[in-house]
């Protein structure tokens, strides 16, 4: 039984080896290159470093054969003769070109054939030669390393020939960078000025307004029939639609993005009229008009309407209020001064603080003014300025 088992194992091994031999022969005849092939010889006039027997031969990128032999040329020591076996279906003609290429960036070298004119004659062996010969150009075997080395040599030559000019250029760039470094603040100022001139760079300022007092109806009926409220007088610094800063403003200019709807005196005049109208103590309140008869006037002067940065940021509002009767008499005068701290150093906080301080001034000034008793002084009579025609004639002698 043991002897029979051994014979079975040996028989199976022999059968497997036989099948493997048949498979190898089939591969050689159909895939490995021992089928119906045509043999060519390629003459290279430079080094073919890396090319080996068995290296692939491609025709227009398709594998058609392999290298079968590599040897030096006996008649030309600089040349290398490479024998290739190529499938007979490959259209190798007299104008077919030969190059050495690489499969991938770091792959093995291969021989690449490229087809030419379809009408070209087939490549045949010369008289006395055993196989047809393909002549490769001298540049066909230049490797990537050789190409890079040649480029670096040429670049090195260019640098050597222009070393003085390159030195001067680098020195000039270094000097220019030093000038820019020493004048960086000036350059920033120039660029900022150009941005402002071109209308770009900064966002448009926000438009803000002041708040009038809510309607209170302090009087059941008007105590004055007509009141004229001229635009308050103000120094030139406060006659602006911008937030006025007392002291040195921060470098980042956080208050430049704030703008009132009108100049400060005009906005104050509008909110004073609106607040007085809500009391119900005046029959009519208006701005000065040429056609109006003489009437009581509320005259105001803005002494302070700004953000003060020191000792701590705050908004300060100071306004002088006078009631002038129709006859020109000052019936009441008072100075109102209020302040409010800034929550932050920015435009919205500045506007909110100014509006808060101004609201406190209105909260004191409007009730005080509304409670002033009406004037009993008659208005100025222009009849005293009689014309010569109104003067009575003297009695006759």
C-alpha positions as CSV (number, residue, x, y, z in Angstrom):
1,X,0.0,0.0,0.0
2,X,2.8,2.4,0.8
3,X,4.6,1.6,-2.4
4,X,1.5,2.2,-4.5
5,X,1.0,5.6,-2.7
6,X,4.6,6.6,-3.7
7,X,4.0,5.7,-7.3
8,X,0.8,7.8,-7.3
9,X,2.7,10.9,-5.9
10,X,5.6,10.5,-8.4
11,X,3.2,10.2,-11.3
12,X,1.2,13.3,-10.3
13,X,4.5,15.3,-10.1
14,X,5.6,14.1,-13.5
15,X,2.3,15.0,-15.0
16,X,2.4,18.5,-13.5
17,X,6.0,19.1,-14.7
18,X,5.0,18.0,-18.2
19,X,2.0,20.4,-18.2
20,X,4.3,23.2,-17.0
21,X,6.8,22.6,-19.8
22,X,4.0,22.7,-22.4
23,X,2.7,25.9,-20.9
24,X,6.2,27.5,-21.0
25,X,6.6,26.5,-24.7
26,X,3.2,27.9,-25.5
27,X,4.2,31.2,-23.8
28,X,7.5,31.4,-25.7
29,X,5.8,30.8,-29.0
30,X,2.8,33.2,-28.5
31,X,3.7,35.7,-25.9
32,X,7.4,35.6,-25.0
33,X,8.7,36.5,-28.4
34,X,9.7,33.2,-30.1
35,X,6.8,33.4,-32.5
36,X,6.9,34.7,-36.1
37,X,9.2,37.7,-35.6
38,X,11.4,39.8,-37.8
39,X,14.9,40.8,-36.7
40,X,16.4,44.2,-36.9
41,X,19.6,45.8,-35.8
42,X,19.8,49.3,-34.4
43,X,23.0,51.3,-34.4
44,X,23.4,53.8,-31.6
45,X,26.1,56.5,-31.8
46,X,26.2,57.2,-28.0
47,X,25.9,55.5,-24.7
48,X,22.8,53.4,-24.0
49,X,23.3,53.1,-20.3
50,X,20.6,50.9,-18.6
51,X,19.4,49.1,-21.7
52,X,19.5,45.3,-21.2
53,X,18.6,42.1,-23.0
54,X,14.9,41.6,-22.7
55,X,14.1,45.3,-22.6
56,X,10.8,46.1,-24.3
57,X,10.5,47.5,-27.8
58,X,7.5,49.7,-28.4
59,X,6.0,50.9,-31.7
60,X,4.0,54.1,-31.2
61,X,3.6,53.1,-27.6
62,X,2.5,49.5,-28.2
63,X,4.8,46.6,-27.2
64,X,5.8,44.8,-30.3
65,X,9.0,43.0,-29.3
66,X,12.1,43.0,-27.1
67,X,15.9,43.4,-27.2
68,X,17.7,40.1,-28.0
69,X,21.3,41.2,-28.1
70,X,23.6,44.1,-27.3
71,X,27.2,44.4,-28.6
72,X,29.8,46.9,-29.5
73,X,30.4,47.7,-33.1
74,X,33.8,46.3,-34.4
75,X,34.2,49.0,-37.1
76,X,33.2,52.0,-34.8
77,X,34.1,51.8,-31.1
78,X,31.8,54.6,-30.2
79,X,28.7,52.8,-31.7
80,X,26.6,50.2,-30.1
81,X,24.6,47.6,-32.1
82,X,21.4,46.4,-30.5
83,X,19.5,43.5,-32.0
84,X,15.7,43.6,-31.6
85,X,13.0,41.0,-32.4
86,X,9.8,42.7,-33.6
87,X,6.4,41.3,-34.5
88,X,6.0,41.1,-38.3
89,X,2.8,43.1,-38.1
90,X,4.7,46.2,-36.9
91,X,5.1,48.5,-40.0
92,X,8.8,49.1,-39.7
93,X,9.8,51.1,-42.8
94,X,12.9,52.9,-44.1
95,X,11.8,56.2,-42.4
96,X,11.0,54.7,-39.0
97,X,12.8,56.6,-36.2
98,X,14.4,55.1,-33.1
99,X,14.7,56.6,-29.6
100,X,15.5,55.4,-26.1
101,X,12.8,56.3,-23.6
102,X,11.9,55.3,-20.0
103,X,8.8,53.6,-18.7
104,X,7.7,56.0,-15.9
105,X,9.9,58.6,-14.2
106,X,12.3,56.0,-12.7
107,X,11.5,53.0,-14.9
108,X,13.8,50.8,-17.1
109,X,14.9,52.1,-20.5
110,X,13.1,50.9,-23.6
111,X,13.5,51.3,-27.3
112,X,10.7,53.2,-28.9
113,X,10.0,53.1,-32.6
114,X,7.9,55.7,-34.4
115,X,6.2,55.2,-37.7
116,X,6.7,57.5,-40.6
117,X,5.1,58.0,-44.1
118,X,2.7,55.2,-45.0
119,X,4.1,55.2,-48.5
120,X,7.7,54.7,-47.4
121,X,9.4,51.5,-48.6
122,X,9.8,48.6,-46.2
123,X,13.1,48.3,-44.4
124,X,15.4,45.7,-46.0
125,X,18.9,44.5,-45.3
126,X,21.7,46.1,-47.2
127,X,24.0,44.2,-49.5
128,X,26.1,41.8,-47.5
129,X,24.2,42.4,-44.2
130,X,22.3,39.6,-42.5
131,X,19.5,41.8,-41.0
132,X,18.0,45.3,-41.8
133,X,19.7,48.2,-40.0
134,X,18.0,51.1,-38.2
135,X,20.1,54.2,-37.6
136,X,19.4,56.1,-34.3
137,X,20.1,59.8,-34.1
138,X,22.8,61.0,-31.6
139,X,20.2,62.7,-29.4
140,X,18.0,59.6,-29.1
141,X,20.0,58.2,-26.2
142,X,20.3,61.3,-24.2
143,X,19.0,60.4,-20.7
144,X,17.2,62.7,-18.3
145,X,20.3,62.9,-16.2
146,X,22.4,64.0,-19.1
147,X,19.8,66.5,-20.2
148,X,19.7,68.0,-16.7
149,X,23.5,68.0,-16.5
150,X,23.7,69.9,-19.8
151,X,21.1,72.4,-18.7
152,X,22.9,73.1,-15.4
153,X,26.2,73.5,-17.3
154,X,24.6,76.1,-19.6
155,X,23.1,77.8,-16.6
156,X,26.4,77.9,-14.8
157,X,28.0,79.4,-17.9
158,X,25.4,82.1,-18.1
159,X,25.9,82.9,-14.4
160,X,29.7,83.1,-14.9
161,X,29.4,85.4,-17.9
162,X,27.1,87.8,-16.0
163,X,28.4,87.5,-12.5
164,X,29.2,91.3,-12.3
165,X,25.7,92.3,-13.5
166,X,24.0,89.9,-11.1
167,X,26.1,91.2,-8.2
168,X,25.1,94.8,-9.1
169,X,21.4,93.8,-9.4
170,X,21.4,92.0,-6.0
171,X,23.2,95.0,-4.4
172,X,20.6,97.3,-5.8
173,X,17.7,95.2,-4.6
174,X,19.3,95.1,-1.1
175,X,19.7,98.9,-1.1
176,X,16.1,99.4,-2.3
177,X,14.8,97.1,0.4
178,X,16.7,99.1,3.0
179,X,15.2,102.3,1.8
180,X,11.7,100.8,1.9
181,X,12.3,99.6,5.4
182,X,13.5,103.0,6.7
183,X,10.5,104.8,5.0
184,X,7.8,102.3,5.6
185,X,5.6,104.7,7.6
186,X,5.9,107.4,4.9
187,X,5.0,104.8,2.2
188,X,2.0,103.7,4.2
189,X,0.8,107.3,4.5
190,X,1.3,107.8,0.7
191,X,-0.7,104.6,-0.1
192,X,-3.5,105.7,2.4
193,X,-3.6,109.1,0.7
194,X,-3.9,107.5,-2.7
195,X,-6.7,105.2,-1.4
196,X,-8.6,108.2,-0.1
197,X,-8.0,110.1,-3.3
198,X,-9.4,107.2,-5.4
199,X,-12.4,106.9,-3.1
200,X,-11.5,103.4,-1.9
201,X,-10.0,101.6,1.0
202,X,-12.3,102.7,3.7
203,X,-16.0,102.0,4.1
204,X,-18.5,104.8,3.7
205,X,-19.3,106.6,7.0
206,X,-22.5,105.7,8.8
207,X,-25.2,108.3,8.9
208,X,-26.6,109.1,12.4
209,X,-29.1,111.5,14.0
210,X,-29.9,112.8,17.4
211,X,-33.0,112.0,19.4
212,X,-35.7,114.4,20.4
213,X,-37.7,114.3,23.7
214,X,-40.9,112.3,23.5
215,X,-44.2,114.3,23.5
216,X,-45.2,115.2,27.1
217,X,-48.1,117.6,26.8
218,X,-47.0,119.7,29.7
219,X,-49.6,122.5,28.8
220,X,-53.3,122.0,28.3
221,X,-53.4,125.0,26.1
222,X,-50.6,127.1,24.4
223,X,-49.0,129.9,26.6
224,X,-47.3,131.4,23.6
225,X,-48.9,131.6,20.2
226,X,-45.8,131.9,18.2
227,X,-42.1,131.0,18.9
228,X,-39.2,131.4,16.5
229,X,-36.2,129.1,16.9
230,X,-33.2,130.3,14.9
231,X,-30.3,128.0,14.2
232,X,-27.9,127.9,17.2
233,X,-24.7,129.8,17.0
234,X,-21.6,127.7,17.2
235,X,-17.8,128.0,16.8
236,X,-16.4,126.9,13.4
237,X,-15.2,123.6,14.9
238,X,-18.7,122.5,15.8
239,X,-20.3,123.7,12.5
240,X,-19.7,120.3,11.0
241,X,-21.5,117.0,10.3
242,X,-18.6,115.0,11.8
243,X,-17.9,113.9,15.4
244,X,-15.6,116.5,16.9
245,X,-12.7,115.1,18.9
246,X,-11.0,117.2,21.6
247,X,-7.5,115.9,22.0
248,X,-5.3,113.7,19.8
249,X,-7.5,111.0,18.1
250,X,-6.3,107.4,17.9
251,X,-4.1,106.5,15.0
252,X,-6.7,104.0,13.6
253,X,-9.3,106.9,13.3
254,X,-12.2,105.0,14.8
255,X,-14.5,108.0,14.7
256,X,-14.2,108.8,11.0
257,X,-17.0,106.4,10.1
258,X,-19.6,108.6,11.9
259,X,-21.6,111.3,10.2
260,X,-24.7,113.3,11.2
261,X,-27.5,113.9,8.9
262,X,-26.6,117.6,8.8
263,X,-24.3,120.1,10.4
264,X,-24.5,119.9,14.2
265,X,-26.3,123.3,14.7
266,X,-29.0,122.4,12.1
267,X,-29.5,119.0,13.8
268,X,-29.8,120.6,17.3
269,X,-32.2,123.2,16.0
270,X,-34.4,120.5,14.4
271,X,-34.5,118.4,17.6
272,X,-35.2,121.4,19.8
273,X,-38.2,122.4,17.7
274,X,-39.5,118.8,17.7
275,X,-39.1,118.6,21.5
276,X,-40.9,121.9,22.1
277,X,-43.8,121.0,19.9
278,X,-44.4,117.9,22.0
279,X,-45.0,120.0,25.1
280,X,-48.2,121.6,23.8
281,X,-47.2,125.0,25.3
282,X,-46.8,126.8,22.0
283,X,-49.3,127.5,19.3
284,X,-46.7,127.4,16.5
285,X,-43.0,127.0,16.4
286,X,-41.1,127.9,13.3
287,X,-37.7,128.8,11.9
288,X,-37.1,132.5,11.1
289,X,-39.0,133.8,8.2
290,X,-38.9,137.3,6.6
291,X,-42.7,137.6,6.5
292,X,-43.3,136.9,10.2
293,X,-44.2,139.7,12.6
294,X,-41.9,140.2,15.6
295,X,-42.3,137.4,18.1
296,X,-40.6,135.6,20.9
297,X,-37.4,133.9,20.0
298,X,-35.5,131.0,21.5
299,X,-31.8,131.8,20.9
300,X,-29.2,129.2,21.6
301,X,-25.4,128.9,21.4
302,X,-23.5,125.7,21.2
303,X,-20.4,126.0,23.4
304,X,-19.4,122.3,23.4
305,X,-20.5,119.3,21.4
306,X,-17.6,116.9,21.2
307,X,-16.0,113.7,22.4
308,X,-13.3,114.5,25.0
309,X,-10.6,111.7,25.2
310,X,-8.8,112.8,28.4
311,X,-8.7,112.0,31.3
312,X,-11.3,109.4,30.2
313,X,-13.3,109.2,26.9
314,X,-16.7,111.0,27.3
315,X,-19.1,113.1,25.3
316,X,-19.7,116.6,26.5
317,X,-22.6,118.9,25.5
318,X,-22.9,122.5,26.6
319,X,-25.6,124.8,25.2
320,X,-26.7,128.3,26.3
321,X,-30.4,129.1,25.9
322,X,-32.0,132.6,25.9
323,X,-35.6,133.6,25.6
324,X,-35.8,137.0,23.8
325,X,-39.2,138.7,23.7
326,X,-40.7,140.3,20.7
327,X,-39.7,143.7,22.1
328,X,-36.0,142.5,22.3
329,X,-35.9,141.9,26.0
330,X,-34.1,138.8,27.4
331,X,-36.6,137.2,29.7
332,X,-34.6,134.2,30.7
333,X,-31.1,132.8,30.2
334,X,-29.4,129.6,31.3
335,X,-26.4,127.3,30.5
336,X,-27.0,123.6,30.3
337,X,-24.0,121.2,30.5
338,X,-24.1,117.4,30.5
339,X,-21.7,114.6,29.8
340,X,-21.9,110.8,29.1
341,X,-19.1,108.2,29.1
342,X,-18.1,106.2,25.9
343,X,-18.8,102.5,26.1
344,X,-16.0,101.9,23.6
345,X,-13.6,103.8,21.3
346,X,-15.6,103.6,18.1
347,X,-18.1,105.6,16.1
348,X,-21.4,104.0,17.4
349,X,-20.3,104.5,21.0
350,X,-19.3,108.2,20.3
351,X,-22.7,108.9,18.7
352,X,-24.6,107.2,21.5
353,X,-22.7,109.2,24.1
354,X,-23.3,112.5,22.4
355,X,-27.0,111.6,21.9
356,X,-27.2,110.7,25.6
357,X,-25.6,114.0,26.8
358,X,-27.8,116.0,24.4
359,X,-30.9,114.2,25.6
360,X,-30.0,115.2,29.2
361,X,-29.7,118.9,28.1
362,X,-33.1,118.7,26.3
363,X,-34.6,117.1,29.4
364,X,-33.6,120.1,31.5
365,X,-33.9,122.9,29.0
366,X,-37.4,122.2,27.5
367,X,-39.3,122.0,30.8
368,X,-37.5,125.1,32.0
369,X,-38.2,127.1,28.9
370,X,-41.8,125.9,28.7
371,X,-42.6,127.2,32.2
372,X,-41.3,130.7,31.6
373,X,-44.2,133.1,31.8
374,X,-45.3,134.9,28.6
375,X,-43.9,138.4,28.1
376,X,-46.2,141.3,28.8
377,X,-44.0,143.8,27.0
378,X,-45.6,145.0,23.7
379,X,-43.7,144.4,20.5
380,X,-41.7,147.1,19.0
381,X,-43.7,149.6,17.1
382,X,-42.2,150.7,13.9
383,X,-44.6,153.7,13.7
384,X,-42.0,155.7,15.7
385,X,-39.9,155.7,12.6
386,X,-42.3,158.2,10.9
387,X,-41.6,159.4,7.4
388,X,-41.3,163.1,6.7
389,X,-44.8,163.1,5.2
390,X,-46.3,162.2,8.6
391,X,-44.7,165.2,10.4
392,X,-47.4,167.9,11.1
393,X,-47.0,171.1,9.4
394,X,-46.3,174.2,11.6
395,X,-49.2,176.7,12.0
396,X,-49.3,179.6,9.6
397,X,-47.9,182.9,10.9
